[in-house]
Amino acid sequence: MSVQTKGSPCEDTTALRAEILRLKAERDAIIVAHNYQRDEVQAIADAVGDSFALARLCASARQAVIVFCGVHFMAESAKILSPEKTVLLPESGAGCPMADMAGADDLRAWKQEHPAAAVVCYINSSAAVKAESDICCTSSNAVAVVRSLAEQEVLFVPDQNLGQYVALQVPEKKIHLWPGYCITHHRLTTGDVAAARQAVPGALLLVHPETRPEIWQQADFVGSTKQIIDFAAQSPASQFIIGTEMGVFWKLRQNSPGKSFYLLAPGLVCPNMKRTTLTSVRDALAKNQNIIEPAKEVSAAAKTALTRMLAIG
């Protein structure tokens, strides 16, 4: 059940790393990478983290250029929070199927059906959807965000699984759920849990709240990628079954040497997150390509929702 990510194809890794570091210095750039990125991409990054940590970092980064090794909505959020900076997405085709499940027009119609409700928008969404929302959240602070609202009714978009997790933690509020989901996390089944527990008896099960409720209800710990990594490092346990995208294994092994990690099920891979390679990072810097420029008409409102999220912590 152990897993190892694959390296970038073709080009020599040592030469690529050297070229990236040179270009980074020349461009006054910072490279940030999500915890789901390839091992070698995380290794070259100045910062690796979950969506919340990277959003906060990008909002305060001093460098002129941000190279965001992630998916489109992440780089878009970085640009919205730092409009004066150049934000590059190494792979222009790295999108998020969950984000594509919610559109601004449909959200506006949903808001009309519930005029008293606050709209909480998971960061895995487009700038246009963020602009229609009162506040954003990430998996690490979604419960705190919903609790912070004065409104007793909430529209939670687009992840139904994270929304159900929040609803269980905040039963005093009425939470309406958008029918979106992460295609990678959503495919996990209770059969996967049973098989993993049988294969590694006694191991703790750590899962992401984007998994189905019947999965996270069986977990020993539920949290964001950073929270999972931190929990494993602080736990006295030595074996862990991991129920999130395989990219977290790079930092799990770095932060918890001597401990063993097992992927909950085969196929816990986000193809979009794995698009980014050292070659595409180099090319983004060298050619100044894949510049992220959200529509100006939505950026201001989207920034308000993101800034409110960052204030919650």
Phi, psi and omega per residue, in radians:
M1 nan -0.087 3.131
S2 -1.238 2.823 -3.035
V3 -2.484 2.584 3.080
Q4 -2.423 2.252 3.114
T5 -1.297 2.753 -3.126
K6 -1.621 2.716 3.136
G7 -1.463 3.013 3.079
S8 -1.180 2.489 -3.117
P9 -1.366 2.777 2.862
C10 1.282 -1.320 -2.938
E11 -1.324 2.690 -3.131
D12 -1.193 2.177 -3.042
T13 -1.115 -0.740 -3.113
T14 -1.078 -0.784 3.128
A15 -1.143 -0.698 3.129
L16 -1.117 -0.770 3.126
R17 -1.037 -0.772 -3.137
A18 -1.101 -0.721 3.141
E19 -1.173 -0.699 3.118
I20 -1.094 -0.774 -3.140
L21 -1.115 -0.660 3.090
R22 -1.130 -0.844 -3.134
L23 -1.119 -0.649 3.128
K24 -1.060 -0.755 3.125
A25 -1.168 -0.728 -3.136
E26 -1.130 -0.648 -3.065
R27 -1.567 -0.066 -3.013
D28 0.933 1.034 -3.033
A29 -1.991 2.705 2.954
I30 -2.088 2.399 3.113
I31 -1.884 2.144 3.104
V32 -2.090 2.562 -3.089
A33 -2.412 2.405 3.055
H34 -1.292 2.716 -3.132
N35 -1.075 -0.211 -3.139
Y36 -1.647 -0.008 -3.115
Q37 -1.257 2.876 3.070
R38 -0.987 2.670 -3.139
D39 -0.929 -0.864 -3.044
E40 -1.197 -0.456 3.077
V41 -1.303 -0.737 3.059
Q42 -1.062 -0.657 -3.088
A43 -1.161 -0.526 -3.115
I44 -1.525 -0.217 -3.030
A45 -1.313 2.623 3.034
D46 -1.343 -0.469 3.125
A47 -2.580 2.429 3.088
V48 -2.213 2.360 -3.126
G49 -3.024 -3.000 3.071
D50 -1.544 -3.136 -3.043
S51 -1.057 -0.692 -3.102
F52 -1.165 -0.862 -3.111
A53 -1.065 -0.714 -3.113
L54 -1.265 -0.613 3.076
A55 -1.088 -0.779 3.129
R56 -1.122 -0.726 -3.139
L57 -1.111 -0.802 -3.100
C58 -1.133 -0.552 -3.138
A59 -1.149 -0.446 -3.081
S60 -2.024 0.070 -3.094
A61 -1.073 2.437 -3.126
R62 -1.557 -0.324 -3.061
Q63 -1.216 2.748 -3.103
A64 -1.395 -0.435 -3.066
V65 -2.209 2.359 3.045
I66 -2.007 2.108 3.016
V67 -1.736 1.926 -3.039
F68 -1.754 1.865 3.101
C69 -1.544 1.632 -3.077
G70 -2.977 -2.461 3.105
V71 -2.062 3.018 -2.918
H72 -1.000 -0.809 -3.064
F73 -1.087 -0.510 3.132
M74 -1.215 -0.831 3.115
A75 -1.137 -0.641 3.105
E76 -1.082 -0.772 3.119
S77 -1.112 -0.679 3.110
A78 -1.065 -0.738 3.130
K79 -1.158 -0.713 3.139
I80 -1.100 -0.695 -3.126
L81 -1.342 -0.414 3.132
S82 -2.310 1.201 -3.010
P83 -1.102 -0.359 -3.122
E84 -1.417 -0.166 -3.092
K85 -1.690 2.747 2.986
T86 -1.547 2.160 3.131
V87 -1.982 2.183 -3.116
L88 -1.989 2.363 3.034
L89 -1.879 1.939 -3.033
P90 -0.940 -0.655 3.132
E91 -2.035 1.898 -3.059
S92 -1.115 -0.433 -3.113
G93 -1.570 0.094 -3.123
A94 -1.405 1.695 -3.123
G95 -1.915 -2.879 3.141
C96 -2.469 1.929 -3.139
P97 -0.978 -0.617 3.110
M98 -1.106 -0.776 3.127
A99 -1.044 -0.605 -3.136
D100 -1.260 -0.210 -3.122
M101 -1.402 -0.124 3.141
A102 -2.218 2.248 3.117
G103 -2.045 2.685 -3.089
A104 -1.099 -0.701 -3.125
D105 -1.107 -0.772 3.119
D106 -1.157 -0.632 3.110
L107 -1.164 -0.696 3.100
R108 -1.062 -0.717 3.111
A109 -1.134 -0.681 3.128
W110 -1.136 -0.685 3.114
K111 -1.095 -0.632 3.133
Q112 -1.156 -0.508 3.106
E113 -1.312 -0.354 -3.102
H114 -2.358 1.226 -3.013
P115 -1.133 -0.342 -3.111
A116 -1.602 -0.066 -3.032
A117 -1.555 2.555 2.959
A118 -1.509 2.548 3.129
V119 -1.786 2.071 3.061
V120 -1.866 2.114 -3.031
C121 -1.962 2.071 3.029
Y122 -1.041 2.484 -3.083
I123 -1.062 -0.379 3.074
N124 -1.297 1.218 -3.072
S125 -2.792 2.877 -3.126
S126 -1.333 2.852 3.079
A127 -1.069 -0.617 -3.137
A128 -1.128 -0.651 3.088
V129 -1.263 -0.713 3.075
K130 -1.022 -0.679 -3.120
A131 -1.122 -0.411 3.114
E132 -1.593 0.043 -3.036
S133 -1.865 2.740 3.097
D134 -1.427 -0.609 -3.099
I135 -2.763 2.568 3.044
C136 -1.654 2.948 3.027
C137 -2.617 2.892 2.953
T138 -2.122 3.069 3.135
S139 -1.141 -0.407 -3.114
S140 -1.411 -0.394 -3.092
N141 -2.257 0.238 -3.074
A142 -1.035 -0.734 3.139
V143 -1.111 -0.800 -3.138
A144 -1.105 -0.665 3.130
V145 -1.107 -0.844 -3.125
V146 -1.119 -0.710 3.113
R147 -1.121 -0.472 -3.081
S148 -1.313 -0.269 -3.031
L149 -1.373 2.475 3.059
A150 -1.283 -0.547 -3.116
E151 -1.151 2.523 3.110
Q152 -1.643 -0.122 3.125
E153 -2.120 2.369 -3.034
V154 -2.335 2.362 2.933
L155 -1.732 2.078 -3.081
F156 -1.914 2.111 -3.041
V157 -2.354 2.496 -0.072
P158 -1.844 -0.015 -2.964
D159 -1.612 1.885 -3.120
Q160 -1.150 -0.571 -3.102
N161 -1.246 -0.830 3.040
L162 -1.068 -0.692 3.123
G163 -1.064 -0.702 3.104
Q164 -1.176 -0.630 3.084
Y165 -1.104 -0.774 3.111
V166 -1.105 -0.771 -3.120
A167 -1.025 -0.641 3.118
L168 -1.179 -0.614 -3.130
Q169 -1.401 -0.409 -3.092
V170 -2.190 1.170 -3.039
P171 -1.192 -0.268 -3.111
E172 -1.304 -0.213 3.131
K173 -1.900 2.604 3.075
K174 -1.584 2.018 -3.047
I175 -2.008 2.116 3.074
H176 -1.655 2.389 -3.009
L177 -1.933 2.289 2.968
W178 -1.314 2.488 -3.053
P179 -1.461 0.765 3.106
G180 -1.723 2.938 -3.126
Y181 -2.915 2.795 3.016
C182 -1.467 2.148 -3.057
I183 -1.167 -0.417 3.125
T184 -1.350 -0.892 -3.121
H185 -1.239 -0.599 -2.998
H186 -1.182 -0.357 -3.071
R187 -1.401 -0.196 3.126
L188 -1.137 2.485 -3.095
T189 -2.183 2.900 3.069
T190 -1.127 -0.495 3.058
G191 -1.101 -0.635 3.076
D192 -1.096 -0.720 3.140
V193 -1.120 -0.808 -3.129
A194 -1.067 -0.752 -3.129
A195 -1.141 -0.709 -3.125
A196 -1.187 -0.728 3.137
R197 -1.151 -0.595 3.095
Q198 -1.223 -0.647 -3.109
A199 -1.271 -0.597 -3.112
V200 -2.255 1.262 -3.094
P201 -1.087 2.360 3.129
G202 1.593 -0.245 3.114
A203 -1.235 2.544 3.085
L204 -1.422 2.443 3.132
L205 -1.724 2.032 3.132
L206 -1.993 2.146 -3.045
V207 -2.321 2.791 3.081
H208 -1.532 2.521 3.138
P209 -1.240 -0.050 2.994
E210 -1.326 -0.164 3.046
T211 -1.275 2.883 3.128
R212 -1.123 2.682 3.121
P213 -0.948 -0.667 -3.124
E214 -1.179 -0.243 3.054
I215 -1.539 -0.958 -3.072
W216 -1.208 -0.341 3.066
Q217 -1.207 -0.368 3.120
Q218 -1.660 -0.071 -3.006
A219 -1.374 2.708 3.008
D220 -1.448 -0.396 3.083
F221 -2.687 2.443 3.101
V222 -2.166 2.238 3.138
G223 -3.023 3.067 3.078
S224 -1.184 3.045 3.132
T225 -1.026 -0.786 3.122
K226 -1.112 -0.734 -3.129
Q227 -1.133 -0.647 3.071
I228 -1.116 -0.805 3.140
I229 -1.067 -0.775 -3.134
D230 -1.175 -0.708 -3.140
F231 -1.055 -0.795 -3.127
A232 -1.085 -0.677 -3.129
A233 -1.181 -0.626 -3.066
Q234 -1.540 -0.293 -3.083
S235 -1.325 2.502 3.046
P236 -1.309 -0.199 3.133
A237 -1.172 2.763 -3.092
S238 -2.033 -0.178 -3.130
Q239 -2.269 2.366 -3.071
F240 -2.422 2.382 2.970
I241 -1.705 2.209 -3.005
I242 -1.887 2.093 -3.128
G243 -1.863 1.073 3.003
T244 -2.726 -3.115 -3.049
E245 -1.041 2.474 -2.961
M246 -1.086 -0.300 -3.132
G247 -1.038 -0.420 -3.120
V248 -1.171 -0.274 -3.100
F249 -1.097 -0.526 -3.132
W250 -1.045 -0.861 -3.105
K251 -1.391 -0.538 3.056
L252 -1.005 -0.799 -3.111
R253 -1.247 -0.568 3.080
Q254 -1.163 -0.804 -3.036
N255 -1.444 -0.339 -3.077
S256 -2.305 1.084 3.127
P257 -1.088 2.468 -3.138
G258 1.579 -0.162 3.084
K259 -1.742 2.750 -3.078
S260 -1.944 2.412 -3.113
F261 -2.225 2.399 -3.087
Y262 -2.271 2.321 3.124
L263 -1.278 2.330 -3.074
L264 -0.978 -0.675 -3.130
A265 -2.736 2.652 3.041
P266 -1.068 2.633 3.065
G267 1.574 0.104 3.089
L268 -1.409 1.162 -3.089
V269 -2.315 2.258 3.035
C270 -1.630 1.921 -3.104
P271 -1.024 -0.609 -3.138
N272 -1.179 -0.689 3.107
M273 -1.153 -0.513 -3.093
K274 -1.533 0.012 3.108
R275 -1.147 -0.662 -3.042
T276 -1.199 2.271 3.081
T277 -2.208 2.971 3.051
L278 -1.057 -0.593 3.109
T279 -1.096 -0.763 -3.126
S280 -1.252 -0.522 3.032
V281 -1.142 -0.801 3.101
R282 -1.040 -0.803 -3.098
D283 -1.132 -0.657 3.121
A284 -1.066 -0.750 3.129
L285 -1.246 -0.767 -3.060
A286 -1.210 -0.669 -3.045
K287 -1.823 -0.029 -3.084
N288 0.888 0.842 -3.047
Q289 -1.870 2.855 -3.120
N290 1.067 0.851 3.096
I291 -1.262 2.310 -3.122
I292 -1.606 2.174 3.138
E293 -2.421 1.567 3.104
P294 -1.108 2.709 3.126
A295 -1.044 2.288 -3.083
K296 -1.064 -0.545 -3.077
E297 -1.216 -0.285 3.122
V298 -1.944 -0.269 -3.009
S299 -1.088 -0.736 -3.083
A300 -1.106 -0.818 3.139
A301 -1.175 -0.679 3.104
A302 -1.124 -0.652 3.121
K303 -1.123 -0.656 3.104
T304 -1.055 -0.790 -3.140
A305 -1.141 -0.695 3.118
L306 -1.198 -0.723 -3.126
T307 -1.131 -0.691 3.081
R308 -1.080 -0.662 3.095
M309 -1.085 -0.806 -3.105
L310 -1.107 -0.490 -3.131
A311 -1.258 -0.398 -3.122
I312 -1.311 -0.669 3.127
G313 1.410 nan nan
